[in-house]
Structures are given as structure tokens and as C-alpha cells.
Amino acid sequence: MFELRNVTKSYLTPKGRRYVFRNLSLSIPPGKNIGLIGRNGAGKSTLMRLLGAADIPDSGSVVTDKSISWPVGLTGGFQGSMTGRENIKFVCRVYGAVGDDMREKIRYVQEFAEIGDWIDEPIKTYSSGMRSRVAFGLSMAFDFDYYLIDEVMSVGDAQFKRKCADVFQEKLQQSKVVLVTHNMNEVQKICDIVLLVRNGEIQVYEDVAEGIKAYNS
């Protein structure tokens, strides 16, 4: 369950304060794969950050009783001077994974990302592909009620993309997804409900085809 209660969110820009949402209230039905769609700049990523508690409203509140991931495959959260292992350990500590649980997650990410001994080199020495593989593997090492996905999860070569798709499908047997994308084929394939972000408002469509039609219009 997600509920937005009188949420106002704005950002300070060189031209003044820009409001993304004003006094927005919304209840999102539980147990649904959610597609967040809308034009560039409509506020999709802002809404995703609010749902995942990566950002906070100026006023109002976002209420949920579910565990929410960080954006799947996010590489910007790595500390470059720390090794891959150290970055993984840091995330493990944040989420309470210690001892054998931590060691298993390190092993999982190292094996999944196919980085071998590079795990003990600083992240800043990794190629962009290596960082993406580690980030995706780290996301999949933890279990959440909802996984946040901003755009496509395409990292690596064709074989690795299939590997990512397979493990993510396994996660979706037990978990749900919040997907931010312009790819309506992905929305149709994955999502049960659409949130159309437009003009500071959010329209809920329980008929995915209707939501896509409204977006295209």
C-alpha cells in the first residue's frame, strides 16, 4: 500500500522555486506492479524517489507498510575510492546483513557480476559496464516488497541481459515493481496499473491500455 497525503514537492532553480506537486493526495491499490508514465519533466522520477524515501516532501507525507528498494542498477550511490567489496559491505550494514549473511551477499554479487578479483579494486577503476553489473547484482542480493526501476535494466552483452531478466523474473514471483519508463511495451508486459503524471497531477488507471492511450493522447 502507498498513500500520499497532501504532498507538496518543489526544487529551487536559478529561475526560482519550481513546484512538481502541490497538496497531492493519492491512494495506490496494493499488490500491483506499478507503471509510472508521463512526458519528460512531468515528475515521474521525483514521484519514484518519494515512494522509495530517497527524497522527502516539502510538506505532507508518503505512507507505506512495504519495504522498498533503491532504484535497481543505480551506480551513482557507489563510493569511488572504496573497493567493490567495501561498497557491498556498506550496503549490507545499512540493511542489517551481517556475518554469514553479509558474506553470502558478497559472494552472490561477485559471482553474478562476473568481476572476479576486481571486487577488491576501487570502484573508480571499473568500466561503466562493470559498475552496472555490480549495481544490478547488489540490487538482486536483497529481497524487497517493491523494486524501483528507472528506465531499462539493459547492462552488458546479450547473455548478461538474459541473466538479468531471468533473475528479475524470479524476484517478481514474490515481489512487485515500480517502473518508470517511456517504453509502453514494457508497461504492457509488466504492469498491472498505470500512474500517469501530468501537470502536477497523477491519474490512476487500473486498465493499463487506457492509461497508455491517455499518455499517447
C-alpha positions in Angstrom: 0.0 0.0 0.0 1.2 3.5 -0.9 -0.7 6.6 0.2 0.3 10.2 -0.5 -1.2 12.7 2.0 -1.2 16.4 0.9 2.2 16.1 -0.6 3.9 19.2 -1.9 7.4 18.9 -3.5 9.4 21.6 -5.1 13.0 22.4 -6.1 14.9 25.6 -6.0 16.2 26.5 -9.5 18.1 29.6 -10.9 14.7 30.9 -12.0 13.1 30.4 -8.7 11.2 27.6 -6.9 9.6 25.1 -9.2 6.8 23.0 -7.8 6.4 19.5 -9.1 3.4 18.6 -6.9 1.1 20.7 -4.7 -1.1 19.3 -2.0 -1.3 15.9 -3.8 -3.3 13.2 -2.2 -3.4 9.7 -3.7 -4.0 6.1 -2.7 -2.4 3.4 -4.8 -4.0 -0.1 -4.7 -1.8 -2.7 -3.0 -0.3 -5.8 -4.6 0.1 -4.2 -8.1 3.0 -3.8 -10.5 3.0 0.0 -11.0 3.9 1.8 -14.2 4.8 5.5 -13.8 4.5 7.2 -17.1 4.4 10.8 -18.4 6.3 13.2 -20.5 9.9 14.3 -19.7 9.9 16.7 -16.8 6.4 15.7 -15.6 7.7 14.4 -12.2 8.0 10.6 -12.7 11.4 10.2 -11.2 10.5 12.7 -8.4 7.5 10.5 -7.5 9.6 7.4 -7.6 12.1 9.0 -5.2 9.3 10.0 -2.9 7.8 6.5 -2.9 11.3 5.0 -2.2 12.1 7.6 0.6 15.2 8.7 -1.3 13.6 12.2 -1.2 11.2 13.8 1.2 8.2 16.1 0.5 8.3 19.8 1.4 5.1 19.1 3.3 2.7 16.2 3.7 3.7 12.5 3.9 4.1 9.3 2.0 2.9 6.3 3.9 3.6 2.6 3.1 3.8 -0.6 5.0 6.1 -2.3 2.4 9.9 -2.5 2.0 11.1 -0.5 -1.0 14.4 -0.9 -2.9 16.7 1.8 -4.0 16.5 2.2 -7.9 17.6 -1.1 -9.4 21.0 -0.9 -11.0 21.8 2.6 -9.5 25.6 3.2 -9.9 25.6 6.8 -8.5 25.4 5.5 -4.9 28.9 3.9 -5.0 31.9 5.5 -3.3 34.6 5.5 -5.9 37.7 5.2 -3.7 36.2 2.2 -1.9 36.5 -1.3 -3.4 33.6 -3.2 -4.7 33.7 -5.4 -1.6 33.8 -2.4 0.7 30.8 -0.8 -1.1 28.8 -4.1 -0.9 29.7 -4.4 2.8 28.5 -0.8 3.4 25.1 -1.5 1.8 24.9 -4.8 3.8 25.4 -2.9 7.1 22.7 -0.3 6.2 20.2 -3.2 5.6 21.3 -5.2 8.6 23.0 -8.0 6.8 26.0 -9.1 8.9 28.2 -12.2 9.4 27.3 -15.1 7.2 24.5 -13.2 5.5 26.9 -10.4 4.5 29.5 -13.0 3.2 26.8 -14.7 1.2 25.7 -11.4 -0.4 29.3 -10.5 -1.3 29.8 -13.9 -2.9 26.5 -13.5 -4.8 27.3 -10.1 -6.2 30.9 -11.1 -7.1 29.6 -14.2 -9.0 26.6 -12.5 -10.5 28.6 -9.5 -11.8 31.4 -11.8 -13.1 34.1 -9.4 -11.8 36.4 -12.0 -10.1 39.4 -10.3 -8.3 38.2 -6.9 -9.4 35.9 -7.0 -6.3 38.9 -5.8 -4.3 39.8 -2.9 -6.6 38.4 0.7 -6.2 35.1 1.2 -7.9 36.5 4.2 -9.7 38.8 1.9 -11.7 35.8 -0.1 -13.0 34.4 0.3 -16.5 30.8 1.6 -16.7 29.7 -1.9 -17.6 31.4 -3.4 -14.5 29.8 -0.8 -12.3 26.4 -1.5 -13.8 26.8 -5.3 -13.3 27.8 -4.9 -9.7 24.9 -2.4 -9.1 22.3 -4.8 -10.6 23.7 -7.8 -8.7 23.7 -5.8 -5.5 20.0 -4.9 -6.1 19.1 -8.5 -6.6 21.0 -9.7 -3.5 18.3 -8.2 -1.3 14.6 -9.1 -1.0 12.1 -6.2 -1.1 8.4 -6.0 -1.4 8.8 -3.4 -4.3 11.7 -2.9 -6.6 12.1 0.6 -8.1 13.2 0.6 -11.8 14.1 3.8 -13.6 14.1 3.1 -17.3 15.5 -0.1 -18.8 17.7 -2.6 -17.0 19.9 -3.2 -20.0 23.5 -3.7 -18.9 26.2 -5.9 -20.5 26.1 -8.1 -23.5 23.1 -10.1 -24.7 23.9 -13.1 -22.5 24.2 -10.9 -19.4 20.9 -9.1 -20.2 19.2 -12.5 -20.3 20.8 -13.4 -17.0 19.4 -10.1 -15.5 16.0 -10.7 -17.0 15.9 -14.3 -15.6 16.8 -13.3 -12.0 14.5 -10.4 -12.1 11.6 -12.6 -13.2 12.4 -14.8 -10.2 12.1 -11.8 -7.9 8.8 -10.8 -9.4 7.3 -14.2 -8.2 7.4 -12.8 -4.7 7.7 -9.0 -5.2 6.2 -6.1 -7.1 7.8 -3.4 -9.2 7.5 0.4 -9.6 8.6 1.0 -13.2 9.5 4.5 -14.6 9.8 4.3 -18.4 8.8 5.7 -21.8 8.6 2.1 -23.2 5.0 1.3 -23.4 5.7 -2.3 -24.4 7.4 -2.8 -21.0 4.5 -1.2 -19.3 2.1 -3.6 -21.0 4.2 -6.6 -20.3 5.0 -6.0 -16.6 2.5 -3.6 -15.1 -1.0 -4.1 -13.6 -1.7 -0.4 -13.0 -0.6 2.9 -14.5 0.0 6.2 -12.8 0.0 9.0 -15.4 1.9 12.0 -14.2 0.8 15.2 -15.9 0.6 18.9 -15.0 1.3 18.2 -11.3 -1.4 15.7 -11.0 -1.5 11.9 -11.0 -4.2 9.9 -12.8 -4.6 6.3 -11.7 -5.6 3.8 -14.5 -6.4 0.2 -13.4 -6.8 -0.5 -17.1 -3.2 -0.4 -18.4 -4.4 0.0 -22.0 -6.5 3.0 -21.1 -3.5 4.6 -19.2 -1.3 4.1 -22.3 -4.0 5.6 -24.5 -4.2 8.7 -22.3 -0.4 9.0 -22.3 -0.3 8.9 -26.1 -3.1 11.4 -26.5 
